[in-house]
């Protein structure tokens, strides 16, 4: 999954840069390609990256509870 994400981001950046610099025969084709790259990045690459990054984490570690707030306040007072 890690290598797939790396390859996908390189391909998206490469196609986006190529579409930005190359002049196509059709008038707005470069804007369509760049828009497609941005949509692919937003709706395919980013959710895959977030899933890959947090798939083995506990959800409770990211939820702010009263106990964690108390721990943070106690830690701040010690300093």
Secondary structure, DSSP 8 states (H G I E B T S, - for coil): -HHHHHHHHHHHHHHHHHHHHS--SSTTHHHHHHHHHHHHIIIIIHHHHHHHHHTTS-GGGGS--HHHHHHHHHHHHH-
